[in-house]
């Protein structure tokens, strides 16, 4: 029997350049949309969006 490797929990490296910025902008907008639609988790989603915003500011 051969060993099998599971990919659960593995991290895919983020692409570089313009693709990374576009992905982060999409994630930021997604978290902001979720924050406005779910009142119970709005603080959580807003904090995630703020972290992504800081990363975007450092990239640009």
Secondary structure, DSSP 4 states (H G I P E B T S, - for coil): -------TT--PPPPPTHHHHHHHHHHHHHHHHHHHH-STTHHHHHHHHHHHHHHHHHH-
